[in-house]
Each structure stands twice: as C-alpha cells, then as structure tokens.
Amino acid sequence: MRDFFMMASLLIDLFGASHFFWGPARLWSDAKQFRASTAEMLASGMPPVLHLIAFRQHDAGDAEIIRTRGLAHFGGQEMEAARPIGWTVADLVRRLARLSLDIIINGPVRGARRLPGLDPGEWISMAPRGSSEALLVEFGRNP
C-alpha cells in the first residue's frame, strides 16, 4: 500500500488534482490534505485514517449512529457506535478514529472486550456481531 500511496501523491501533482476519491470508503478528500497525510504516513507509519475511512452518521430512531465505511479494506471489519448523550459527533469520531488505527495495526476484534476510554472514568465496550464484519462499539462512564 505504501507504493500505491506514493504513486497517488505523484499523480495528484502530475494532473493538478484538487480532490482525491478513495473507493473502498466512497470518500472524497482534498488532494493537498491527502498528499500531506500520505507524506506523514510514509514518515511515521500511521495511516491517514480520516482520508481512508468514512465515518457516516445515521439516524436510528432514538439513537444517532456513526458507522465506518472502508475500515474493512484495511482491518477486516467495520465499526458502529451510538453517540452517547452529551457528546458531539466529533467526540465520537475522534474515538472511533483511534480504534480504527488499532484495528488497522492489530487486526479485527475477534471477541468481546471492555477497555478504559480516553477520559478518566470512561470505558469502551466492543463486541463483534455474529458472522458479519460489523463491530458494535459502546462508550460509557463510570458513575
């Protein structure tokens, strides 16, 4: 993939592209931002998650759901999480992006687990959904 991203960066310059389309996530990115993120990835080894994985918002009645699209291309599974009360979409996407990096680096989550979250007292619960590629993620706080 490193060679692909280097070639994509060169093609952006060659054609003077203003945007880059990443098919697995069906996601458009600003070409200059994509090129800068790719250069950072080549230097640090960390993939540009926000340019390769879409975080899509869905309304599910009482809950607002964020689902990934394109993560399965790199990590073997997609994620889905309901937005906790009091959180913004950005709060949830920030946490899902960090989990996405973990899945890309370490592979899919095979069994249910509960981990500490980003903030003190926060927890993350993850459980694969049966035979599908979906990983159900839940966030909460200790009382």
C-alpha positions as CSV (number, residue, x, y, z in Angstrom):
1,M,0.0,0.0,0.0
2,R,2.9,2.4,0.6
3,D,3.8,2.3,-3.1
4,F,0.2,2.9,-4.0
5,F,0.0,6.0,-1.8
6,M,3.4,7.3,-3.1
7,M,2.1,6.9,-6.7
8,A,-1.2,8.5,-5.8
9,S,0.6,11.5,-4.4
10,L,2.7,11.8,-7.6
11,L,-0.4,11.6,-9.8
12,I,-2.1,14.3,-7.7
13,D,0.8,16.6,-8.7
14,L,1.0,15.4,-12.3
15,F,-2.7,16.1,-13.0
16,G,-3.1,19.1,-10.7
17,A,-5.9,17.3,-9.0
18,S,-8.0,19.3,-6.4
19,H,-9.6,16.2,-4.9
20,F,-8.9,12.5,-4.4
21,F,-11.5,9.8,-4.4
22,W,-10.9,6.7,-2.2
23,G,-13.2,3.9,-3.5
24,P,-13.3,1.5,-0.5
25,A,-14.8,4.3,1.7
26,R,-16.5,6.1,-1.2
27,L,-14.9,9.2,0.2
28,W,-13.7,12.4,-1.4
29,S,-10.7,14.2,0.2
30,D,-8.9,17.4,-0.6
31,A,-5.9,16.4,-2.7
32,K,-3.4,18.6,-0.9
33,Q,-4.5,17.4,2.5
34,F,-4.4,13.8,1.2
35,R,-0.9,14.3,-0.1
36,A,0.3,15.8,3.2
37,S,-1.4,13.0,5.2
38,T,0.3,10.4,2.9
39,A,3.7,12.1,3.4
40,E,3.1,11.9,7.2
41,M,2.1,8.3,6.9
42,L,5.3,7.4,5.0
43,A,7.4,9.2,7.7
44,S,5.6,7.9,10.8
45,G,3.9,4.7,9.7
46,M,0.5,5.8,10.8
47,P,-2.2,5.6,8.1
48,P,-4.2,8.8,7.3
49,V,-7.4,7.4,8.8
50,L,-9.7,10.4,8.1
51,H,-8.8,10.2,4.4
52,L,-9.2,6.5,4.0
53,I,-12.2,5.7,6.3
54,A,-15.6,7.3,6.1
55,F,-17.5,8.0,9.4
56,R,-21.1,8.2,8.4
57,Q,-23.9,9.4,10.6
58,H,-27.3,7.5,10.5
59,D,-30.5,8.2,12.4
60,A,-31.8,5.1,14.2
61,G,-34.9,6.4,15.9
62,D,-33.9,7.5,19.4
63,A,-30.1,7.0,18.7
64,E,-27.7,8.6,16.4
65,I,-25.3,6.0,14.9
66,I,-21.9,6.5,13.4
67,R,-20.7,3.7,11.1
68,T,-17.4,3.3,9.4
69,R,-17.0,2.5,5.7
70,G,-13.7,1.4,4.3
71,L,-12.2,0.1,7.5
72,A,-12.8,-3.5,6.5
73,H,-10.4,-2.9,3.5
74,F,-7.5,-2.4,5.9
75,G,-8.6,-4.1,9.2
76,G,-11.1,-6.8,8.2
77,Q,-14.1,-5.2,9.9
78,E,-16.3,-2.1,10.1
79,M,-17.4,-0.4,13.3
80,E,-20.8,1.0,14.5
81,A,-21.4,3.1,17.6
82,A,-24.3,5.1,19.1
83,R,-23.5,8.7,20.1
84,P,-23.7,9.0,23.9
85,I,-25.8,11.8,25.3
86,G,-23.8,15.0,25.7
87,W,-21.2,14.0,23.1
88,T,-20.8,15.8,19.8
89,V,-20.3,13.8,16.5
90,A,-16.7,15.0,16.6
91,D,-16.2,13.5,20.1
92,L,-17.4,10.1,18.8
93,V,-15.4,10.2,15.5
94,R,-12.2,11.1,17.4
95,R,-12.6,7.9,19.5
96,L,-13.6,5.7,16.5
97,A,-10.6,7.0,14.5
98,R,-8.3,5.9,17.3
99,L,-10.0,2.5,17.4
100,S,-9.7,2.3,13.6
101,L,-5.9,2.8,13.9
102,D,-5.8,-0.1,16.4
103,I,-7.8,-2.4,14.1
104,I,-5.6,-1.5,11.1
105,I,-2.4,-2.2,13.1
106,N,-3.6,-5.2,15.1
107,G,-6.4,-6.7,13.0
108,P,-10.1,-7.2,13.7
109,V,-11.5,-7.6,17.2
110,R,-12.5,-11.3,17.5
111,G,-14.1,-11.4,20.9
112,A,-16.0,-9.1,23.3
113,R,-13.9,-6.8,25.4
114,R,-14.2,-3.8,27.7
115,L,-11.3,-1.3,27.9
116,P,-10.6,2.1,29.5
117,G,-11.5,5.1,27.3
118,L,-9.8,8.4,26.6
119,D,-11.1,10.3,29.6
120,P,-10.9,9.3,33.3
121,G,-13.8,7.0,34.2
122,E,-14.7,6.4,30.5
123,W,-15.0,2.8,29.2
124,I,-15.3,1.3,25.7
125,S,-17.1,-2.0,25.1
126,M,-16.6,-3.8,21.8
127,A,-18.4,-6.9,20.6
128,P,-18.3,-8.4,17.1
129,R,-21.7,-9.0,15.6
130,G,-22.0,-12.7,14.7
131,S,-20.7,-13.7,11.3
132,S,-20.8,-10.1,9.9
133,E,-17.8,-7.8,9.6
134,A,-19.5,-5.3,12.0
135,L,-18.0,-4.5,15.4
136,L,-20.5,-2.9,17.8
137,V,-18.8,-0.3,20.0
138,E,-20.4,1.3,23.1
139,F,-19.0,4.1,25.2
140,G,-19.9,4.9,28.7
141,R,-18.8,6.5,32.0
142,N,-18.5,5.0,35.5
143,P,-20.8,6.7,38.0
